[in-house]
Amino acid sequence: MDYSPTGREFVTGSFDKTIRIFGFDQGRSREVYHAKRMQVINSVLYTGDSHYILSGSEDMNVRLWKNQASQPTGIINERQKRSLDYRQKLLSKFGQNKKIKRIIMHRHLPKYILNAKKRRQDQVVSKHNKKINKEANTGIKVTEAPNKMKAVEKV
């Protein structure tokens, strides 16, 4: 994990082979980066100008990612700058529209992450259904035991 030089964002590298950029006041990631051959992320780092992110993974590669994926690299002429500003104004003006908000919030994730999420949801639903069936068939209300936290001792 690393904070941007501006302090308004932070980036995380994770075990699920993705790099995510979060705003300091948002609950969702703004960007999700992944590559087909990328392995578990060991380290991430913002550059000094906060335009790029460096990542190191277990496949022994260092990758360079743009902080804003939609921003072009290189020199931007006046026409391109006006076009980018216009797009941003449209997003801010119509961002609350249901369909446009859905497009803005969509993040493409690898299939294995989506499958893991679906498996986890199925497990939760199955556990809930099992509890309901047990209560209906035995007449005894099932209460879940609280998670026992292990005491940590100082050495």
Wavefront OBJ file of the C-alpha trace (Angstrom):
o trace
v 0.000 0.000 0.000
v 1.187 3.502 -0.748
v -0.312 6.974 -0.430
v -0.192 9.422 -3.301
v 1.985 12.501 -2.866
v -1.188 14.599 -2.769
v -2.565 12.500 0.103
v -5.995 12.228 -1.530
v -5.620 8.648 -2.786
v -3.902 5.410 -1.963
v -3.024 2.349 -4.002
v -3.048 -1.280 -2.898
v -1.593 -4.423 -4.383
v -3.239 -7.636 -3.366
v -3.129 -11.388 -3.317
v -5.839 -11.559 -6.001
v -3.321 -10.178 -8.540
v -4.928 -6.751 -8.853
v -3.888 -3.184 -8.165
v -6.643 -0.922 -6.883
v -6.698 2.859 -6.468
v -8.964 4.254 -3.750
v -9.946 7.804 -2.910
v -9.413 8.598 0.759
v -13.141 9.275 1.234
v -14.619 6.566 -1.020
v -15.619 3.011 -0.214
v -14.989 1.698 -3.718
v -11.898 1.550 -5.829
v -11.623 4.142 -8.569
v -9.451 1.976 -10.820
v -8.646 -1.729 -10.947
v -5.566 -2.869 -12.850
v -4.642 -6.435 -13.702
v -2.642 -8.246 -16.340
v -3.019 -11.759 -17.663
v 0.433 -12.951 -16.630
v 0.755 -10.891 -13.462
v 1.194 -12.788 -10.197
v 0.632 -11.804 -6.572
v 1.561 -8.146 -6.003
v 4.366 -7.624 -3.491
v 4.762 -3.851 -3.589
v 3.238 -0.710 -5.059
v 4.590 2.825 -5.178
v 3.401 6.194 -6.486
v 5.855 8.250 -8.490
v 6.748 11.716 -7.184
v 4.397 13.498 -9.582
v 1.554 10.988 -8.825
v 0.928 10.394 -12.540
v 2.168 6.801 -12.471
v 2.190 3.774 -10.182
v 4.958 1.199 -10.006
v 4.158 -2.375 -9.010
v 6.355 -5.347 -8.248
v 4.968 -8.870 -8.356
v 6.083 -12.427 -7.692
v 6.814 -12.990 -11.376
v 9.858 -10.723 -10.845
v 8.532 -7.889 -13.008
v 8.162 -4.197 -12.305
v 5.209 -2.674 -14.101
v 4.323 0.960 -14.733
v 0.623 1.939 -14.616
v -1.071 5.286 -15.273
v -2.824 6.792 -12.260
v -5.683 7.962 -14.497
v -6.217 5.219 -17.066
v -8.268 7.412 -19.393
v -5.717 10.236 -19.532
v -3.485 10.196 -22.616
v 0.265 10.171 -22.192
v 2.542 12.613 -23.928
v 1.867 16.135 -25.072
v -1.784 17.163 -25.239
v -2.709 19.875 -27.711
v -5.387 22.476 -27.013
v -8.101 20.646 -28.929
v -7.538 17.413 -26.993
v -7.490 19.341 -23.727
v -10.862 20.960 -24.502
v -12.266 17.557 -25.438
v -11.123 16.012 -22.134
v -12.550 18.950 -20.165
v -15.864 18.614 -22.013
v -16.067 14.899 -21.198
v -15.402 15.605 -17.526
v -18.148 18.259 -17.486
v -20.582 15.808 -19.075
v -19.718 13.183 -16.462
v -20.265 15.622 -13.619
v -23.515 16.937 -15.120
v -25.123 13.602 -16.030
v -23.294 11.323 -13.579
v -26.429 10.815 -11.468
v -28.373 9.327 -14.387
v -28.908 5.615 -13.679
v -27.469 4.298 -16.930
v -24.505 6.651 -16.999
v -23.729 5.983 -13.333
v -23.693 2.251 -14.096
v -21.167 2.824 -16.890
v -19.006 5.028 -14.672
v -19.035 2.559 -11.767
v -18.309 -0.541 -13.878
v -14.912 -2.115 -13.283
v -13.736 -5.010 -15.403
v -12.417 -7.780 -13.184
v -10.770 -11.045 -14.183
v -13.001 -14.085 -14.399
v -11.325 -15.880 -11.489
v -12.123 -12.969 -9.143
v -15.766 -12.889 -10.242
v -16.025 -16.666 -9.799
v -14.542 -16.467 -6.296
v -17.034 -13.737 -5.384
v -19.937 -15.827 -6.688
v -18.693 -18.898 -4.792
v -18.528 -16.891 -1.569
v -22.055 -15.548 -2.082
v -23.328 -19.092 -2.718
v -21.683 -20.269 0.510
v -23.351 -17.513 2.534
v -26.766 -18.268 1.027
v -26.296 -22.010 1.592
v -25.345 -21.469 5.235
v -28.401 -19.255 5.753
v -30.737 -21.797 4.104
v -29.265 -24.586 6.228
v -29.977 -22.578 9.377
v -33.583 -21.905 8.309
v -34.190 -25.576 7.414
v -32.702 -26.746 10.706
v -34.976 -24.396 12.664
v -38.056 -25.449 10.654
v -37.459 -29.188 11.011
v -36.239 -29.414 14.610
v -38.223 -26.586 16.172
v -35.091 -25.372 17.943
v -33.830 -21.887 17.206
v -30.223 -22.020 16.059
v -27.965 -19.264 17.310
v -24.535 -18.714 15.919
v -21.656 -18.800 18.348
v -19.658 -15.577 18.410
v -16.250 -15.671 16.844
v -13.719 -16.392 19.514
v -10.765 -14.109 19.307
v -7.455 -15.526 20.412
v -5.746 -13.595 23.139
v -2.482 -12.104 22.014
v 0.243 -12.155 24.610
v 3.203 -9.871 24.689
v 6.543 -11.590 24.587
l 1 2 3 4 5 6 7 8 9 10 11 12 13 14 15 16 17 18 19 20 21 22 23 24 25 26 27 28 29 30 31 32 33 34 35 36 37 38 39 40 41 42 43 44 45 46 47 48 49 50 51 52 53 54 55 56 57 58 59 60 61 62 63 64 65 66 67 68 69 70 71 72 73 74 75 76 77 78 79 80 81 82 83 84 85 86 87 88 89 90 91 92 93 94 95 96 97 98 99 100 101 102 103 104 105 106 107 108 109 110 111 112 113 114 115 116 117 118 119 120 121 122 123 124 125 126 127 128 129 130 131 132 133 134 135 136 137 138 139 140 141 142 143 144 145 146 147 148 149 150 151 152 153 154 155
